[in-house]
Amino acid sequence: MKIVVIGGTGLIGSKTVERLRKRGHDVIAASPNSGVNTITGEGLAEALSGAEVVLDLANSPSFEDKAVLEFFETSGRNLLAAEKAAGVKHHIALSVVGTERLQESGYFRGKLAQEKLIKASGIPYTIVHSTQFMEFLGGIAQSGTVGQTVHLSPAYVQPIASDDVADAMADVALSAPANATLEIAGPERVRLSELVGRYLKAMKDPRTTEADVEARYFGARLNDQSLVSDDNPRLGSITFEQWFAKSTQPT
């Protein structure tokens, strides 16, 4: 089966491509570097010719409100139009648990716009809502840093390792379209401020964390339901400690 992975050279994309190729499928890792651009439309028709499944794992290069909305709307329209012309049978997109609850945030407004385009396209689809990736903990810490203190919400999170995300995306690619949203999450529910504190301690980072209910997460105020899944998610198996031990191994 021919499968096209948009954003196929990124963190999740490259791991998903590897898994699907190991299962014997013809996989194109599509990205602007390989001549496939969902914003300009360059190379889309050629890449999608004969494809049965498309996974959209691309992310906006900018998190600025206007830019992120334009990225997801333009990319979504171009990609879905090209898929319709090519006769693609299953469109899969990776989105975020809590997207519909976090509309204070420009990033999540962009993701919701992307999801609405998919649902209205007429192409059989599966949307996968994932909790936060463990790989983003350093960036989350940086976003809340003032001096030597990291101000973060104490809201619950359920972080997932990118390897578990890639396993799930590969399985969805080889399954029938759900025409629904599925959710995936990590094995442990923990407070964001506490988790980042564990991460900084493990990194021997001198910064301290401070739980602050007013601290924003990409522009949105969180509560204990914002970023976790209560919708019977597929759970990853990799714990924070396992992920950290592997991520800091010399390559």
Backbone as numpy.savetxt, mean C-alpha at the origin, in Angstrom:
# Nx Ny Nz CAx CAy CAz Cx Cy Cz
-0.18 -17.37 -17.55 -1.02 -16.18 -17.55 -0.14 -14.94 -17.55
-0.52 -13.95 -18.37 0.23 -12.69 -18.39 -0.36 -11.75 -17.34
0.52 -11.27 -16.46 0.14 -10.37 -15.38 1.01 -9.13 -15.45
0.39 -7.95 -15.40 1.14 -6.70 -15.40 1.08 -6.09 -14.01
2.24 -5.76 -13.46 2.31 -5.14 -12.14 2.76 -3.69 -12.31
1.82 -2.76 -12.14 2.14 -1.34 -12.20 2.82 -0.96 -10.88
3.97 -0.28 -10.99 4.77 -0.07 -9.79 5.55 -1.32 -9.43
5.89 -2.08 -10.47 6.50 -3.40 -10.27 7.94 -3.40 -9.82
8.54 -2.20 -9.70 9.93 -2.13 -9.21 9.99 -1.56 -7.79
8.83 -1.24 -7.20 8.80 -0.67 -5.85 8.90 -1.74 -4.77
8.71 -1.31 -3.52 8.86 -2.20 -2.37 7.95 -3.42 -2.47
6.65 -3.21 -2.62 5.71 -4.33 -2.70 5.73 -4.93 -4.11
5.84 -4.06 -5.11 5.81 -4.54 -6.50 6.89 -5.54 -6.82
8.12 -5.24 -6.44 9.23 -6.12 -6.79 9.08 -7.49 -6.11
8.59 -7.50 -4.88 8.41 -8.78 -4.17 7.23 -9.57 -4.75
6.19 -8.86 -5.18 5.03 -9.54 -5.78 5.41 -10.13 -7.13
6.15 -9.37 -7.92 6.63 -9.87 -9.23 7.45 -11.14 -9.05
8.35 -11.13 -8.09 9.19 -12.31 -7.82 8.34 -13.54 -7.48
7.34 -13.35 -6.64 6.49 -14.47 -6.24 5.69 -15.02 -7.42
5.15 -14.16 -8.25 4.33 -14.61 -9.38 5.19 -15.30 -10.44
6.40 -14.80 -10.65 7.30 -15.46 -11.61 7.70 -16.85 -11.13
7.91 -16.97 -9.82 8.26 -18.29 -9.27 7.13 -19.30 -9.46
5.90 -18.79 -9.58 4.76 -19.67 -9.82 4.52 -19.92 -11.30
5.44 -19.40 -12.12 5.41 -19.76 -13.54 4.64 -18.81 -14.44
4.31 -17.61 -13.97 3.53 -16.69 -14.79 4.42 -15.70 -15.54
3.89 -15.19 -16.64 4.56 -14.16 -17.44 4.22 -12.82 -16.82
5.19 -12.22 -16.14 4.92 -11.00 -15.37 5.73 -9.83 -15.91
5.05 -8.72 -16.17 5.73 -7.49 -16.58 5.78 -6.56 -15.38
6.98 -6.16 -14.99 7.17 -5.18 -13.92 7.17 -3.80 -14.57
6.01 -3.16 -14.57 5.83 -1.90 -15.31 6.09 -0.71 -14.40
6.87 0.25 -14.91 7.14 1.48 -14.18 7.65 2.50 -15.21
7.69 3.78 -14.86 8.24 4.76 -15.80 9.64 4.39 -16.28
10.45 3.76 -15.41 11.81 3.36 -15.81 11.81 2.30 -16.91
10.72 1.52 -16.98 10.64 0.48 -18.02 9.79 0.94 -19.21
9.48 2.25 -19.22 8.76 2.81 -20.37 7.25 2.74 -20.27
6.74 2.47 -19.07 5.28 2.41 -18.88 4.89 3.48 -17.86
4.13 4.47 -18.33 3.80 5.61 -17.48 2.29 5.81 -17.44
1.70 5.60 -16.28 0.24 5.70 -16.17 -0.24 7.15 -16.16
0.65 8.10 -15.94 0.25 9.52 -15.95 0.19 10.04 -17.39
1.18 9.73 -18.20 1.18 10.18 -19.59 0.50 9.18 -20.52
0.36 7.93 -20.04 -0.19 6.87 -20.88 0.84 6.17 -21.74
2.09 6.64 -21.67 3.16 6.06 -22.50 3.36 4.57 -22.19
3.34 3.75 -23.24 3.66 2.33 -23.10 2.56 1.47 -22.51
1.42 2.07 -22.11 0.38 1.30 -21.44 -0.25 0.25 -22.36
-0.63 0.67 -23.58 -1.31 -0.26 -24.49 -0.43 -1.46 -24.80
0.86 -1.20 -25.03 1.79 -2.29 -25.35 1.95 -3.24 -24.16
2.10 -2.67 -22.98 2.31 -3.51 -21.78 1.09 -4.37 -21.48
-0.11 -3.84 -21.72 -1.33 -4.54 -21.34 -1.82 -5.50 -22.42
-1.23 -5.46 -23.59 -1.67 -6.34 -24.67 -1.58 -7.82 -24.25
-2.70 -8.50 -24.24 -2.72 -9.92 -23.88 -2.74 -10.21 -22.40
-2.77 -9.15 -21.57 -2.75 -9.36 -20.11 -4.13 -9.74 -19.60
-4.17 -10.68 -18.67 -5.43 -11.05 -18.03 -5.65 -10.33 -16.71
-4.54 -10.05 -16.02 -4.62 -9.47 -14.67 -3.68 -8.27 -14.59
-4.15 -7.20 -13.94 -3.30 -6.03 -13.68 -3.34 -5.74 -12.18
-2.17 -5.61 -11.58 -2.07 -5.16 -10.19 -1.54 -3.74 -10.18
-2.28 -2.83 -9.56 -1.83 -1.45 -9.46 -1.24 -1.23 -8.07
0.09 -1.19 -8.03 0.80 -1.01 -6.76 1.57 0.31 -6.75
1.26 1.18 -7.71 1.98 2.46 -7.80 1.53 3.41 -6.70
2.44 4.29 -6.29 2.11 5.28 -5.26 2.50 6.66 -5.77
1.81 7.66 -5.25 2.09 9.03 -5.66 3.49 9.45 -5.20
4.26 10.09 -6.10 5.59 10.56 -5.68 5.51 11.75 -4.73
4.34 12.42 -4.70 4.16 13.56 -3.80 2.97 13.30 -2.88
3.08 13.73 -1.62 1.97 13.57 -0.68 1.24 14.90 -0.48
1.58 15.91 -1.28 0.88 17.20 -1.22 -0.55 17.01 -1.72
-1.51 17.63 -1.04 -2.93 17.33 -1.26 -3.34 17.33 -2.73
-3.06 18.41 -3.44 -3.51 18.54 -4.82 -2.79 17.54 -5.71
-1.49 17.39 -5.50 -0.68 16.51 -6.35 -1.09 15.05 -6.18
-1.37 14.64 -4.96 -1.69 13.24 -4.72 -3.06 12.89 -5.32
-4.02 13.82 -5.23 -5.33 13.59 -5.84 -5.21 13.49 -7.36
-4.45 14.41 -7.94 -4.25 14.39 -9.40 -3.57 13.10 -9.84
-2.60 12.63 -9.06 -1.89 11.40 -9.42 -2.86 10.22 -9.48
-3.61 10.01 -8.40 -4.47 8.82 -8.35 -5.62 8.91 -9.35
-6.15 10.11 -9.58 -7.24 10.24 -10.56 -6.73 10.05 -11.99
-5.63 10.71 -12.33 -5.11 10.61 -13.69 -4.60 9.21 -13.99
-3.81 8.67 -13.06 -3.27 7.32 -13.23 -4.41 6.31 -13.32
-5.39 6.44 -12.43 -6.51 5.50 -12.41 -7.30 5.53 -13.71
-7.62 6.73 -14.20 -8.40 6.84 -15.44 -7.64 6.24 -16.62
-6.36 6.61 -16.74 -5.57 6.11 -17.88 -5.41 4.60 -17.84
-5.15 4.07 -16.66 -4.92 2.64 -16.52 -6.20 1.85 -16.80
-7.30 2.29 -16.23 -8.56 1.57 -16.42 -9.04 1.63 -17.87
-8.83 2.77 -18.53 -9.21 2.88 -19.94 -8.38 1.93 -20.80
-7.08 1.85 -20.51 -6.20 0.96 -21.26 -6.55 -0.51 -20.99
-6.94 -0.82 -19.76 -7.34 -2.19 -19.42 -8.62 -2.58 -20.17
-9.57 -1.65 -20.22 -10.83 -1.93 -20.92 -10.56 -2.23 -22.39
-9.68 -1.42 -23.01 -9.34 -1.62 -24.42 -8.63 -2.95 -24.64
-7.84 -3.39 -23.64 -7.05 -4.62 -23.78 -7.83 -5.86 -23.36
-9.01 -5.68 -22.78 -9.81 -6.83 -22.34 -9.31 -7.49 -21.07
-8.69 -6.69 -20.19 -8.19 -7.23 -18.91 -9.37 -7.77 -18.09
-9.16 -8.92 -17.45 -10.25 -9.61 -16.75 -10.28 -9.37 -15.24
-9.20 -8.79 -14.68 -9.16 -8.61 -13.22 -8.22 -7.45 -12.90
-8.77 -6.40 -12.31 -7.98 -5.25 -11.85 -7.84 -5.33 -10.34
-6.61 -5.24 -9.85 -6.34 -5.33 -8.41 -5.60 -4.07 -7.98
-6.04 -3.47 -6.90 -5.35 -2.29 -6.39 -5.06 -2.45 -4.90
-3.90 -1.95 -4.51 -3.51 -1.96 -3.10 -3.84 -0.59 -2.51
-4.66 -0.59 -1.46 -5.03 0.65 -0.79 -4.79 0.48 0.72
-5.42 1.30 1.53 -5.06 1.37 2.94 -6.29 1.16 3.83
-6.12 0.30 4.84 -7.18 0.15 5.86 -7.48 1.52 6.47
-8.76 1.87 6.50 -9.15 3.15 7.10 -9.26 4.30 6.11
-9.04 4.03 4.82 -9.07 5.10 3.82 -10.33 5.94 3.93
-11.49 5.29 4.03 -12.76 6.02 4.05 -12.97 6.75 5.38
-12.21 6.38 6.42 -12.36 7.02 7.73 -11.41 8.21 7.91
-10.46 8.38 7.01 -9.38 9.36 7.21 -9.40 10.46 6.15
-10.59 10.94 5.84 -10.74 11.90 4.74 -10.28 13.32 5.09
-9.83 13.55 6.33 -9.14 14.81 6.65 -7.81 14.90 5.89
-7.28 13.75 5.53 -5.96 13.66 4.91 -6.06 13.70 3.38
-5.29 14.57 2.76 -5.28 14.65 1.30 -4.86 13.34 0.66
-3.93 12.63 1.30 -3.48 11.35 0.74 -4.65 10.35 0.68
-5.39 10.28 1.76 -6.50 9.31 1.79 -7.67 9.75 0.91
-7.83 11.06 0.69 -8.82 11.52 -0.28 -8.44 11.03 -1.68
-7.14 11.06 -1.97 -6.66 10.55 -3.26 -6.90 9.06 -3.42
-6.65 8.30 -2.36 -6.87 6.85 -2.42 -8.36 6.53 -2.60
-9.23 7.29 -1.91 -10.67 7.03 -2.06 -11.13 7.34 -3.48
-10.59 8.41 -4.07 -10.93 8.74 -5.46 -10.52 7.60 -6.39
-9.34 7.02 -6.15 -8.86 5.88 -6.94 -9.82 4.70 -6.82
-10.25 4.41 -5.59 -11.15 3.28 -5.37 -12.49 3.49 -6.07
-13.00 4.71 -6.05 -14.29 5.00 -6.71 -14.20 4.79 -8.22
-13.08 5.18 -8.81 -12.88 4.96 -10.25 -12.89 3.47 -10.58
-12.25 2.68 -9.74 -12.19 1.23 -9.96 -13.59 0.62 -9.91
-14.36 1.01 -8.89 -15.69 0.43 -8.72 -16.64 0.82 -9.84
-16.40 2.00 -10.45 -17.28 2.47 -11.53 -16.82 2.02 -12.91
-15.69 1.35 -13.00 -15.08 1.06 -14.30 -15.77 -0.04 -15.09
-16.46 -0.95 -14.37 -17.05 -2.09 -15.06 -16.10 -3.26 -15.22
-14.83 -3.08 -14.84 -13.85 -4.16 -14.90 -13.91 -4.95 -13.59
-13.97 -6.29 -13.66 -13.95 -7.07 -12.41 -12.71 -6.69 -11.57
-12.91 -6.54 -10.27 -11.82 -5.97 -9.47 -11.73 -6.62 -8.10
-10.57 -6.41 -7.48 -10.38 -6.66 -6.05 -9.56 -5.51 -5.50
-10.06 -4.85 -4.46 -9.28 -3.83 -3.76 -8.77 -4.46 -2.46
-7.48 -4.34 -2.22 -6.88 -4.88 -0.99 -6.52 -3.71 -0.08
-7.17 -3.65 1.07 -6.83 -2.65 2.09 -5.79 -3.26 3.02
-4.64 -2.62 3.12 -3.58 -3.09 4.00 -3.38 -2.11 5.15
-2.98 -2.63 6.30 -2.54 -1.76 7.39 -1.14 -1.24 7.03
-0.57 -0.38 7.89 0.72 0.24 7.63 1.83 -0.80 7.50
2.76 -0.53 6.61 3.92 -1.42 6.44 4.95 -1.14 7.54
5.55 -2.18 8.07 6.60 -2.00 9.06 7.77 -1.19 8.49
7.98 -1.32 7.20 9.07 -0.59 6.54 8.91 0.92 6.62
7.71 1.41 6.95 7.45 2.85 7.00 7.64 3.44 8.40
8.03 2.60 9.37 8.12 3.11 10.75 9.13 4.25 10.88
10.23 4.16 10.18 11.23 5.24 10.24 10.66 6.55 9.73
9.91 6.50 8.65 9.29 7.71 8.10 8.22 8.27 9.00
7.45 7.37 9.64 6.41 7.82 10.57 7.07 8.53 11.76
8.17 7.96 12.26 8.90 8.60 13.36 9.38 9.98 12.94
9.93 10.08 11.76 10.46 11.36 11.27 9.36 12.41 11.16
8.17 11.97 10.72 7.07 12.92 10.51 6.60 13.55 11.81
6.83 12.88 12.94 6.38 13.40 14.23 7.48 13.99 15.08
8.67 14.12 14.52 9.83 14.54 15.31 9.91 16.06 15.48
10.02 16.48 16.73 10.32 17.87 17.05 11.50 17.83 18.02
12.65 18.29 17.58 13.86 18.17 18.41 14.22 16.72 18.60
14.27 16.27 19.86 14.60 14.88 20.17 13.37 14.09 20.63
12.18 14.65 20.39 10.95 13.99 20.80 10.08 13.70 19.59
9.52 12.50 19.56 8.62 12.10 18.48 7.20 12.11 19.03
6.39 13.04 18.52 5.00 13.18 18.96 4.11 12.33 18.05
3.47 11.32 18.63 2.65 10.42 17.84 1.36 10.08 18.56
0.33 9.80 17.80 -0.94 9.37 18.36 -0.77 8.04 19.08
-1.49 7.85 20.20 -1.48 6.54 20.86 -2.54 5.60 20.28
-3.12 5.94 19.14 -4.15 5.09 18.51 -3.55 3.74 18.13
-4.41 2.73 18.08 -3.95 1.40 17.71 -3.58 1.30 16.23
-2.53 0.52 15.95 -2.15 0.14 14.59 -1.93 -1.38 14.59
-1.84 -1.93 13.41 -1.64 -3.38 13.29 -0.67 -3.61 12.12
0.61 -3.22 12.29 1.53 -3.13 11.16 1.83 -4.49 10.54
2.09 -4.45 9.23 2.32 -5.67 8.46 3.64 -5.56 7.71
4.38 -6.65 7.62 5.64 -6.68 6.89 5.38 -6.77 5.39
6.23 -6.15 4.59 6.04 -6.12 3.14 6.03 -7.53 2.55
6.75 -8.47 3.15 6.74 -9.85 2.64 5.34 -10.47 2.77
4.66 -10.17 3.87 3.30 -10.67 4.05 2.34 -10.00 3.06
2.56 -8.71 2.79 1.72 -8.00 1.80 1.91 -8.62 0.42
3.15 -8.86 0.05 3.43 -9.44 -1.28 2.84 -10.84 -1.41
2.89 -11.63 -0.35 2.26 -12.95 -0.38 0.76 -12.82 -0.68
0.13 -11.87 0.00 -1.31 -11.67 -0.18 -1.63 -11.18 -1.59
-0.84 -10.24 -2.10 -1.11 -9.70 -3.44 -0.94 -10.77 -4.51
0.06 -11.63 -4.35 0.26 -12.71 -5.33 -0.92 -13.68 -5.29
-1.41 -13.99 -4.10 -2.56 -14.89 -3.98 -3.81 -14.29 -4.62
-4.03 -12.99 -4.39 -5.19 -12.32 -4.98 -5.10 -12.31 -6.50
-3.88 -12.11 -7.01 -3.68 -12.08 -8.47 -4.07 -13.39 -9.13
-3.96 -14.47 -8.39 -4.24 -15.80 -8.95 -5.62 -16.30 -8.54
-6.42 -15.42 -7.94 -7.78 -15.77 -7.53 -8.80 -15.05 -8.41
-10.04 -15.48 -8.33 -11.12 -14.81 -9.07 -11.36 -13.43 -8.48
-11.80 -12.47 -9.30 -12.12 -11.13 -8.77 -13.17 -11.22 -7.66
-12.95 -10.49 -6.58 -13.91 -10.49 -5.47 -15.02 -9.47 -5.70
-14.73 -8.46 -6.57 -15.64 -7.32 -6.73 -16.02 -6.76 -5.36
-14.99 -6.65 -4.53 -15.17 -6.20 -3.14 -13.81 -5.78 -2.60
-13.81 -5.29 -1.37 -12.58 -4.89 -0.70 -12.21 -5.94 0.34
-10.98 -6.46 0.24 -10.44 -7.40 1.22 -9.45 -6.65 2.11
-9.27 -7.13 3.33 -8.34 -6.45 4.23 -7.25 -7.40 4.71
-6.03 -6.85 4.82 -4.90 -7.60 5.36 -4.27 -6.77 6.47
-3.74 -7.45 7.48 -3.19 -6.77 8.65 -2.08 -7.61 9.26
-1.27 -6.98 10.09 -0.21 -7.70 10.77 -0.75 -8.49 11.96
0.12 -9.30 12.58 -0.34 -10.20 13.64 -0.56 -9.55 15.00
-0.08 -8.31 15.18 -0.11 -7.70 16.51 -0.75 -6.32 16.47
-1.72 -6.09 17.35 -2.34 -4.77 17.49 -1.63 -4.04 18.63
-1.13 -2.85 18.35 -0.30 -2.14 19.31 -0.49 -0.63 19.11
-0.24 0.14 20.15 -0.39 1.60 20.02 0.77 2.17 19.19
0.43 3.11 18.29 1.43 3.66 17.37 2.61 4.26 18.12
2.35 5.05 19.16 3.44 5.68 19.91 4.33 4.63 20.57
3.73 3.55 21.05 4.51 2.48 21.69 5.35 1.74 20.66
4.75 1.44 19.50 5.47 0.69 18.46 6.68 1.47 17.96
6.49 2.75 17.69 7.61 3.56 17.21 8.68 3.67 18.30
8.26 3.71 19.56 9.22 3.69 20.66 10.07 2.42 20.64
9.43 1.27 20.39 10.16 0.00 20.27 11.13 0.04 19.09
10.67 0.63 18.00 11.50 0.72 16.80 12.74 1.59 17.06
12.54 2.74 17.68 13.67 3.64 17.96 14.65 2.99 18.93
14.13 2.30 19.93 15.01 1.61 20.89 15.83 0.53 20.20
15.17 -0.23 19.32 15.88 -1.29 18.60 16.95 -0.71 17.68
16.67 0.49 17.13 17.63 1.16 16.24 18.73 1.88 17.02
18.62 1.86 18.37 19.53 2.63 19.24 19.48 4.12 18.90
18.29 4.58 18.58 18.02 5.98 18.25 17.74 6.72 19.56
18.40 7.85 19.81 18.25 8.53 21.10 16.92 9.26 21.28
16.14 9.40 20.23 14.87 10.11 20.36 13.90 9.35 21.27
13.05 10.11 21.94 12.01 9.51 22.77 10.65 9.79 22.13
9.66 8.96 22.46 8.32 9.17 21.92 7.41 9.74 22.99
6.45 10.53 22.55 5.45 11.10 23.44 4.08 10.86 22.83
3.20 10.19 23.59 1.84 9.94 23.12 1.07 11.25 23.15
0.50 11.61 22.01 -0.21 12.88 21.87 -1.47 12.64 21.04
-2.64 12.70 21.70 -3.90 12.38 20.99 -4.18 13.38 19.87
-3.55 14.56 19.92 -3.77 15.56 18.87 -2.77 15.42 17.72
-1.78 14.56 17.87 -0.79 14.39 16.80 -1.48 13.86 15.54
-1.13 14.43 14.40 -1.78 14.06 13.15 -0.98 12.96 12.43
-1.73 12.16 11.70 -1.13 11.10 10.87 -1.43 11.45 9.42
-0.41 11.99 8.73 -0.60 12.48 7.36 -1.83 13.39 7.26
-1.98 14.27 8.28 -3.04 15.26 8.26 -4.31 14.86 8.98
-4.43 13.60 9.39 -5.68 13.13 10.00 -5.48 12.85 11.49
-6.51 13.19 12.27 -6.51 12.85 13.69 -7.02 11.42 13.83
-6.34 10.62 14.63 -6.66 9.19 14.74 -7.47 8.88 15.99
-8.24 7.78 15.89 -8.78 7.15 17.08 -8.44 5.66 17.01
-8.89 4.89 17.99 -8.47 3.49 18.06 -9.01 2.62 16.92
-9.98 3.13 16.17 -10.53 2.36 15.05 -9.95 2.80 13.70
-9.24 3.92 13.65 -8.85 4.53 12.37 -8.01 3.62 11.49
-7.01 2.98 12.06 -5.99 2.29 11.25 -5.96 0.78 11.43
-6.98 0.23 12.08 -7.00 -1.23 12.29 -8.20 -1.84 11.58
-8.10 -3.12 11.32 -9.17 -3.82 10.63 -9.97 -4.67 11.60
-11.28 -4.47 11.57 -12.17 -5.34 12.34 -13.04 -6.16 11.38
-12.60 -6.26 10.13 -13.41 -6.88 9.09 -12.85 -8.24 8.69
-12.49 -9.04 9.70 -11.97 -10.39 9.47 -10.82 -10.39 8.46
-9.75 -9.63 8.75 -8.66 -9.52 7.77 -7.84 -10.80 7.66
-7.15 -10.93 6.53 -6.10 -11.95 6.41 -4.92 -11.44 7.23
-4.45 -12.23 8.16 -3.35 -11.80 9.04 -2.01 -12.29 8.52
-1.04 -11.39 8.52 0.33 -11.79 8.23 0.90 -12.55 9.42
2.03 -13.20 9.21 2.63 -14.02 10.28 3.90 -13.41 10.87
4.44 -12.38 10.22 5.74 -11.84 10.63 5.54 -10.78 11.72
6.12 -11.03 12.89 6.01 -10.07 14.00 7.01 -8.94 13.81
6.84 -7.88 14.59 7.77 -6.76 14.51 9.19 -7.22 14.79
9.36 -8.05 15.83 10.72 -8.51 16.19 11.35 -9.34 15.07
10.55 -10.21 14.45 11.07 -11.02 13.32 11.43 -10.12 12.15
10.56 -9.17 11.86 10.83 -8.26 10.74 12.09 -7.45 11.01
12.21 -6.91 12.23 13.36 -6.06 12.54 14.66 -6.86 12.45
14.66 -8.07 12.98 15.87 -8.92 12.93 16.29 -9.16 11.48
15.31 -9.41 10.62 15.64 -9.68 9.21 16.03 -8.40 8.47
15.36 -7.30 8.79 15.61 -6.06 8.04 16.98 -5.47 8.36
17.54 -5.81 9.50 18.86 -5.27 9.86 20.00 -6.24 9.60
19.67 -7.38 9.00 20.75 -8.33 8.62 21.55 -7.74 7.47
22.88 -7.91 7.47 23.66 -7.45 6.33 23.29 -8.25 5.09
23.23 -7.56 3.95 22.87 -8.26 2.71 24.11 -8.61 1.92
